[in-house]
């Protein structure tokens, strides 16, 4: 299916005033090409209905509807439509060329931070709000239909399944009949899965499912069987995205769960209301700049005066409000360089200096760790001394708790703690206890914020990353 097999000559590559250059993508409703408008001398994207479908009157009607529907929208967060035409028995739609990546491609490149996922969703919500105000229901919101330009502008694309609404209520789409199921199963609302009439809140459910995917890297109901996915949308509880990514603010999960409510009356009432929730959460993102640089590993041989630089990844993450930028530089192979005697001595001197500093820091850490124990021992000796005696060491009077004690004191802990770990942002502490339960505590107010299902036996070790929490205990399970 497609048009590439018919482009043997320059004449075959032309559709009216447009010269086809290369294929950009393909979907159920056509093939998209990079093309040039030979009159206006600008690059455009052309969506061509396959020849196999051009003979289908209903398919042609739907294709032409997409052009008319999309042309009604004039919004920076919606892909613009320039033209629609028919040449040599082929129907085609001419759109602005968006230079960038879809949200699905951005996920495939390594995931998104939660502010970045929220910004993509908020901008898509702006485009969706414009569509709803024009009386349109998109019906196919998903990561591959959200595009981000190289300049950072987010655009909603592909209104091929859009449904037209007017003040009289019923949909004005001759292609949609009762019981017809259209959409992408992983992002369809329950009413879409059942073939029921849809409205603007159906798009909000799909946007909520898309937001879940942008946050976690996988769809809310991720099954290979489309029918099983559709059944899950209709009957299974919406999963909490924090079960897949523990660093998410609770407000992120609240937005997802409200947008994906099974009963549409419990969802956001409009795209505008959902956008307000997204922007309010974005406003809480503190404009900070954080830099993480992994050290370069280098081994120096004094005898051969050579240094081997091992493969490392250098990454710098800058977060300014809602738009984080991640820059990475990787040395992908080991390299060996010849050093002069002076450079050899300098390298060894630097290595020795680093070793000394590391040793001092280690000793200081041990001293800090042992100090509370030593201090309590001194106090106990002073308390046991007879009245009038003078202990060798003077004991400071006052409350025994110090600022160091307060940092790790959580009044709600009732079982012996065996393992502790910080969250990546240091705002939470995870504790593993003798009772087999892992708990999450807020560092700010030292209150219990979450309790995970209990383990059969005591927990001895806890570790946390950006998206995962791991615990191990007496039952030899992790």
C-alpha positions as CSV (number, residue, x, y, z in Angstrom):
1,X,0.0,0.0,0.0
2,X,1.3,3.4,-0.8
3,X,2.5,5.6,-3.6
4,X,6.2,5.0,-3.7
5,X,6.0,2.2,-6.2
6,X,4.6,4.6,-8.8
7,X,7.3,7.2,-8.6
8,X,9.6,5.9,-11.4
9,X,10.0,9.3,-13.2
10,X,9.7,13.0,-12.3
11,X,6.2,13.1,-13.8
12,X,5.2,10.2,-11.5
13,X,6.5,12.2,-8.5
14,X,4.2,15.1,-9.2
15,X,0.7,15.7,-7.8
16,X,-0.5,18.9,-9.4
17,X,1.9,21.6,-8.3
18,X,3.5,19.4,-5.7
19,X,6.7,17.4,-6.2
20,X,7.0,14.4,-3.9
21,X,10.5,13.9,-2.3
22,X,10.4,11.1,0.3
23,X,8.1,9.1,2.5
24,X,7.6,10.4,6.0
25,X,5.2,7.8,7.4
26,X,2.2,5.6,6.9
27,X,-1.1,4.9,8.6
28,X,-4.4,3.3,8.1
29,X,-5.8,6.3,6.2
30,X,-2.8,7.1,3.9
31,X,0.8,7.7,3.3
32,X,2.6,10.9,4.3
33,X,5.3,12.4,2.0
34,X,7.7,15.3,2.2
35,X,7.0,17.4,-0.9
36,X,7.7,20.8,-2.3
37,X,5.1,23.4,-3.5
38,X,6.7,24.3,-6.9
39,X,4.8,27.6,-7.0
40,X,5.4,28.9,-3.5
41,X,8.7,27.2,-3.2
42,X,8.1,25.8,0.3
43,X,8.3,22.3,1.8
44,X,5.0,20.7,2.9
45,X,3.7,17.4,4.1
46,X,1.2,15.6,1.8
47,X,-1.1,12.8,3.0
48,X,-2.1,10.6,0.0
49,X,-5.0,8.2,0.2
50,X,-3.8,4.8,-1.1
51,X,-5.1,3.7,-4.5
52,X,-6.7,0.7,-3.0
53,X,-8.9,3.0,-0.9
54,X,-9.5,5.7,-3.5
55,X,-12.2,3.5,-5.1
56,X,-14.0,3.3,-1.8
57,X,-16.5,6.2,-1.7
58,X,-16.8,6.2,2.1
59,X,-13.0,6.3,2.5
60,X,-12.8,9.2,0.1
61,X,-15.6,11.0,1.9
62,X,-13.8,10.5,5.3
63,X,-10.5,11.8,3.8
64,X,-12.1,14.9,2.4
65,X,-13.9,15.5,5.7
66,X,-10.5,15.5,7.5
67,X,-9.4,18.3,5.2
68,X,-12.5,20.4,5.8
69,X,-12.5,19.7,9.6
70,X,-8.8,20.5,10.1
71,X,-9.0,23.6,7.8
72,X,-11.5,25.1,10.3
73,X,-8.8,25.2,13.0
74,X,-6.4,28.1,13.1
75,X,-4.4,27.5,16.3
76,X,-0.6,27.3,17.1
77,X,-1.1,24.0,18.8
78,X,-2.9,22.4,15.8
79,X,-1.1,21.3,12.5
80,X,-2.4,23.7,9.8
81,X,-4.0,22.4,6.5
82,X,-3.1,24.3,3.3
83,X,-4.9,22.5,0.5
84,X,-6.8,19.4,-0.6
85,X,-7.0,18.1,-4.2
86,X,-7.4,15.1,-6.5
87,X,-4.9,14.2,-9.2
88,X,-4.6,11.1,-11.4
89,X,-7.3,9.3,-9.3
90,X,-5.5,10.1,-6.0
91,X,-6.9,12.2,-3.2
92,X,-4.3,14.1,-1.1
93,X,-4.2,16.6,1.8
94,X,-1.5,19.3,2.0
95,X,-0.4,20.3,5.5
96,X,2.3,22.4,7.1
97,X,5.6,20.5,7.5
98,X,6.3,20.0,11.2
99,X,10.1,19.6,11.7
100,X,10.5,17.7,14.9
101,X,9.4,14.5,16.6
102,X,6.2,12.9,17.8
103,X,5.7,12.3,21.5
104,X,6.0,8.6,20.8
105,X,9.4,9.2,19.2
106,X,10.5,11.3,22.2
107,X,9.6,8.4,24.5
108,X,11.6,6.0,22.4
109,X,14.6,8.2,22.7
110,X,14.8,7.7,26.5
111,X,11.8,8.9,28.4
112,X,10.6,12.3,29.6
113,X,10.8,14.1,32.9
114,X,7.5,14.7,34.5
115,X,7.5,18.4,33.9
116,X,8.3,17.8,30.2
117,X,5.5,15.2,29.9
118,X,3.1,17.6,31.6
119,X,4.1,20.5,29.2
120,X,3.5,18.3,26.2
121,X,0.1,17.3,27.6
122,X,-0.8,20.9,28.4
123,X,0.0,22.1,24.9
124,X,-1.9,19.2,23.4
125,X,-4.8,20.2,25.7
126,X,-4.7,23.7,24.3
127,X,-5.0,22.4,20.7
128,X,-7.8,20.1,21.9
129,X,-9.6,23.0,23.5
130,X,-9.6,24.8,20.2
131,X,-11.0,21.8,18.4
132,X,-13.8,21.4,20.9
133,X,-14.7,25.0,20.7
134,X,-15.0,24.5,16.9
135,X,-17.4,21.6,17.5
136,X,-15.0,18.8,16.8
137,X,-14.2,15.6,18.7
138,X,-10.8,14.2,17.7
139,X,-11.4,10.6,18.7
140,X,-7.7,9.5,18.2
141,X,-5.6,11.3,20.8
142,X,-2.3,9.3,21.3
143,X,1.4,10.0,21.6
144,X,2.0,9.6,17.8
145,X,-0.5,12.3,17.1
146,X,1.2,14.9,19.3
147,X,4.2,16.5,17.6
148,X,6.9,18.8,19.0
149,X,8.8,21.0,16.6
150,X,12.5,21.6,16.9
151,X,11.6,25.0,18.4
152,X,9.6,23.4,21.2
153,X,6.1,24.1,19.9
154,X,3.6,21.3,20.4
155,X,1.0,20.5,17.8
156,X,-2.0,18.2,17.7
157,X,-2.2,16.3,14.4
158,X,-4.4,13.9,12.4
159,X,-8.1,14.7,12.5
160,X,-8.9,11.8,10.2
161,X,-11.3,10.3,12.7
162,X,-12.8,13.6,13.9
163,X,-16.5,13.9,14.6
164,X,-18.4,17.1,14.0
165,X,-20.8,18.3,16.7
166,X,-23.3,21.1,16.6
167,X,-25.8,22.7,19.0
168,X,-28.4,20.2,18.2
169,X,-26.4,17.5,20.0
170,X,-26.1,14.4,17.8
171,X,-22.9,13.9,15.8
172,X,-22.9,15.0,12.1
173,X,-20.7,12.3,10.8
174,X,-22.2,10.2,8.0
175,X,-19.4,7.7,8.4
176,X,-20.1,6.9,12.1
177,X,-23.0,4.6,12.8
178,X,-24.2,3.2,16.1
179,X,-22.0,0.3,17.1
180,X,-19.0,1.4,15.0
181,X,-15.7,1.3,16.8
182,X,-13.0,3.8,15.7
183,X,-9.8,4.8,17.4
184,X,-6.6,3.3,18.8
185,X,-7.4,0.6,21.5
186,X,-4.6,1.6,24.0
187,X,-6.1,5.2,24.2
188,X,-9.8,4.7,23.6
189,X,-12.4,5.8,26.2
190,X,-14.8,3.1,27.5
191,X,-17.7,4.6,25.5
192,X,-15.5,4.3,22.3
193,X,-14.7,0.7,23.1
194,X,-18.4,0.0,23.4
195,X,-19.3,1.8,20.2
196,X,-21.4,4.4,22.0
197,X,-21.7,8.1,21.1
198,X,-18.7,10.2,22.1
199,X,-18.2,13.8,23.2
200,X,-15.4,16.1,24.3
201,X,-14.9,14.2,27.5
202,X,-14.0,11.1,25.5
203,X,-11.0,13.0,24.1
204,X,-10.1,14.0,27.7
205,X,-10.0,10.3,28.6
206,X,-7.7,9.6,25.7
207,X,-5.5,12.5,26.6
208,X,-5.3,11.2,30.2
209,X,-4.2,7.8,28.9
210,X,-1.6,9.6,26.7
211,X,-0.4,11.6,29.7
212,X,0.0,8.3,31.7
213,X,2.1,6.9,28.8
214,X,4.3,10.1,28.7
215,X,4.9,9.9,32.4
216,X,5.6,6.1,32.7
217,X,6.7,5.0,29.3
218,X,3.9,2.5,28.8
219,X,0.2,2.6,28.2
220,X,-2.2,2.3,31.2
221,X,-3.4,-1.1,29.9
222,X,-0.5,-2.6,28.0
223,X,-1.6,-5.9,26.5
224,X,-0.8,-7.3,23.1
225,X,-4.4,-8.3,22.5
226,X,-6.5,-5.2,21.4
227,X,-9.7,-6.8,22.6
228,X,-8.2,-7.4,26.1
229,X,-7.1,-3.7,26.2
230,X,-10.6,-2.5,25.3
231,X,-12.1,-4.8,28.0
232,X,-9.6,-3.3,30.5
233,X,-10.7,0.3,29.6
234,X,-14.3,-0.7,30.2
235,X,-14.0,-2.7,33.4
236,X,-10.6,-2.5,35.1
237,X,-9.6,0.3,37.6
238,X,-7.3,2.8,36.1
239,X,-3.7,2.1,37.4
240,X,-1.9,4.7,39.5
241,X,1.2,5.9,37.5
242,X,3.2,6.1,40.7
243,X,3.3,2.3,40.8
244,X,5.6,2.6,37.8
245,X,7.4,5.8,38.7
246,X,7.7,6.6,42.4
247,X,9.1,10.2,41.9
248,X,5.8,11.6,40.5
249,X,4.0,14.3,42.5
250,X,0.6,13.1,43.7
251,X,-1.1,15.8,41.6
252,X,0.2,14.1,38.4
253,X,-1.6,10.9,39.4
254,X,-4.8,12.8,40.4
255,X,-5.0,14.4,37.0
256,X,-4.6,11.1,35.2
257,X,-7.2,9.3,37.4
258,X,-9.7,12.1,37.0
259,X,-9.3,12.3,33.2
260,X,-9.6,8.5,32.9
261,X,-12.6,8.1,35.1
262,X,-14.8,5.2,33.7
263,X,-17.9,7.4,34.1
264,X,-17.5,10.4,31.9
265,X,-19.5,12.6,34.3
266,X,-16.7,12.2,36.8
267,X,-14.0,13.4,34.4
268,X,-12.9,17.0,33.7
269,X,-15.9,18.9,32.3
270,X,-13.8,20.5,29.6
271,X,-10.4,20.7,28.1
272,X,-10.1,24.1,29.7
273,X,-10.6,22.7,33.2
274,X,-8.0,20.0,32.6
275,X,-5.6,22.6,31.2
276,X,-6.0,24.6,34.4
277,X,-5.1,21.6,36.6
278,X,-2.0,21.0,34.4
279,X,-0.8,24.6,34.4
280,X,-1.3,24.9,38.2
281,X,0.9,22.0,38.8
282,X,3.5,23.3,36.2
283,X,3.6,26.5,38.1
284,X,4.8,24.7,41.2
285,X,7.9,23.5,39.4
286,X,10.8,25.4,41.0
287,X,13.0,27.1,38.4
288,X,16.3,25.5,39.4
289,X,19.4,24.4,37.6
290,X,20.9,21.0,38.5
291,X,24.0,19.6,37.0
292,X,25.0,16.0,37.2
293,X,28.4,15.0,35.8
294,X,29.8,11.5,36.1
295,X,33.5,11.4,36.7
296,X,36.0,10.2,34.1
297,X,37.7,7.0,35.1
298,X,41.4,7.0,34.3
299,X,44.1,4.5,35.2
300,X,47.7,5.6,35.1
301,X,50.8,3.4,34.7
302,X,54.0,5.1,35.9
303,X,56.2,2.5,34.3
304,X,54.9,2.8,30.8
305,X,53.8,6.5,31.2
306,X,50.4,5.8,29.6
307,X,46.9,6.6,30.7
308,X,43.8,4.7,29.7
309,X,40.5,6.6,29.7
310,X,37.6,4.2,30.1
311,X,34.2,4.7,28.5
312,X,32.0,7.2,30.4
313,X,28.8,9.2,30.0
314,X,28.9,12.8,30.8
315,X,25.4,14.3,31.3
316,X,24.2,17.8,32.2
317,X,20.6,18.3,33.2
318,X,19.2,21.9,33.4
319,X,15.7,22.4,34.6
320,X,14.2,25.9,34.1
321,X,10.6,25.8,35.3
322,X,8.7,23.5,33.1
323,X,11.2,23.0,30.3
324,X,14.1,20.7,31.3
325,X,17.0,20.3,28.9
326,X,19.2,17.3,29.0
327,X,22.6,17.3,27.3
328,X,24.6,14.2,27.2
329,X,28.1,13.5,25.9
330,X,29.4,9.9,25.8
331,X,33.0,8.7,25.3
332,X,32.0,5.5,23.6
333,X,35.3,3.7,23.6
334,X,38.4,3.3,25.7
335,X,41.5,5.2,24.6
336,X,45.1,5.1,25.5
337,X,47.4,8.2,25.4
338,X,51.2,8.5,25.8
339,X,52.2,10.8,28.7
340,X,55.4,12.7,29.0
341,X,57.4,12.2,32.3
342,X,56.1,15.5,33.6
343,X,52.5,14.6,32.7
344,X,53.0,11.2,34.3
345,X,54.1,12.8,37.6
346,X,51.2,15.3,37.4
347,X,48.7,12.5,36.8
348,X,50.2,10.5,39.7
349,X,50.2,13.6,42.0
350,X,46.5,14.3,41.2
351,X,45.7,10.7,41.8
352,X,47.5,10.8,45.2
353,X,45.7,14.0,46.1
354,X,42.4,12.6,45.3
355,X,43.2,9.5,47.4
356,X,44.2,11.6,50.4
357,X,41.0,13.7,50.1
358,X,38.8,10.6,49.8
359,X,40.5,9.1,52.9
360,X,39.9,12.3,54.9
361,X,36.3,12.4,53.9
362,X,35.8,8.7,54.8
363,X,37.3,9.2,58.2
364,X,35.1,12.3,58.8
365,X,32.0,10.3,57.7
366,X,32.9,7.5,60.2
367,X,33.5,10.1,62.9
368,X,30.1,11.7,62.3
369,X,28.4,8.3,62.2
370,X,30.0,7.2,65.5
371,X,29.6,10.6,67.3
372,X,26.0,10.1,68.6
373,X,27.0,6.7,70.0
374,X,30.1,8.2,71.8
375,X,28.1,11.2,73.0
376,X,25.4,8.9,74.6
377,X,28.1,6.8,76.2
378,X,29.6,9.9,77.8
379,X,26.2,11.0,79.1
380,X,25.5,7.6,80.5
381,X,28.9,7.6,82.4
382,X,28.1,11.1,83.7
383,X,24.7,10.0,84.9
384,X,26.2,7.0,86.7
385,X,28.8,9.1,88.5
386,X,28.2,9.6,92.3
387,X,26.9,13.0,93.5
388,X,29.7,15.5,93.9
389,X,32.1,13.6,91.7
390,X,33.7,15.3,88.7
391,X,33.7,13.2,85.5
392,X,36.8,13.4,83.3
393,X,34.7,14.8,80.5
394,X,32.1,17.5,80.9
395,X,28.7,16.6,79.6
396,X,26.6,19.3,77.9
397,X,23.3,19.9,79.6
398,X,19.9,20.3,77.8
399,X,17.8,18.1,75.5
400,X,19.5,15.1,74.2
401,X,18.1,15.4,70.6
402,X,20.3,17.3,68.2
403,X,19.5,18.6,64.8
404,X,21.1,15.5,63.3
405,X,18.6,13.4,65.4
406,X,15.7,15.4,64.2
407,X,16.5,14.9,60.6
408,X,16.0,11.1,61.0
409,X,13.3,11.0,63.6
410,X,9.9,10.0,62.3
411,X,7.3,9.7,65.1
412,X,5.1,7.3,63.1
413,X,7.7,4.5,63.0
414,X,6.5,1.6,65.2
415,X,8.7,-1.2,64.0
416,X,12.4,-1.6,64.1
417,X,13.9,0.0,60.9
418,X,16.3,-2.3,59.0
419,X,16.8,-0.3,55.7
420,X,16.6,3.3,54.6
421,X,16.8,5.1,51.2
422,X,16.2,8.6,49.9
423,X,14.1,9.4,46.8
424,X,16.0,10.9,43.9
425,X,14.8,14.5,44.9
426,X,15.5,13.9,48.6
427,X,11.9,15.0,49.4
428,X,11.0,11.5,50.7
429,X,12.6,8.7,52.7
430,X,11.7,5.0,52.2
431,X,12.1,2.8,55.3
432,X,12.1,-1.0,55.4
433,X,11.1,-2.4,58.8
434,X,11.2,-5.6,60.8
435,X,7.4,-6.0,60.3
436,X,8.1,-6.5,56.5
437,X,6.6,-3.2,55.4
438,X,8.2,-0.5,53.2
439,X,6.9,3.0,54.0
440,X,7.4,6.4,52.4
441,X,7.8,9.4,54.6
442,X,7.9,13.1,53.8
443,X,11.1,14.8,54.8
444,X,9.5,18.2,55.2
445,X,6.9,17.2,57.8
446,X,8.1,13.7,58.7
447,X,4.7,12.2,58.1
448,X,3.8,8.9,56.5
449,X,2.7,9.5,52.9
450,X,2.5,5.9,51.6
451,X,2.7,2.3,52.8
452,X,3.5,-0.5,50.4
453,X,2.0,-4.0,50.6
454,X,3.7,-6.0,53.4
455,X,6.4,-8.6,52.8
456,X,6.2,-12.0,54.4
457,X,9.3,-11.4,56.5
458,X,11.5,-8.6,57.8
459,X,13.0,-6.1,55.3
460,X,16.8,-5.6,55.5
461,X,17.7,-3.3,52.6
462,X,15.9,-0.6,50.6
463,X,17.1,1.2,47.4
464,X,15.3,3.9,45.3
465,X,15.9,5.3,41.8
466,X,14.0,7.8,39.8
467,X,11.3,5.2,38.8
468,X,11.9,2.2,40.9
469,X,11.9,1.1,44.5
470,X,13.6,-2.2,45.6
471,X,13.6,-4.0,48.9
472,X,15.1,-7.2,50.1
473,X,14.5,-9.2,53.3
474,X,14.6,-12.4,55.2
475,X,12.5,-14.3,52.7
476,X,15.4,-14.1,50.2
477,X,13.3,-12.2,47.7
478,X,13.9,-8.8,46.1
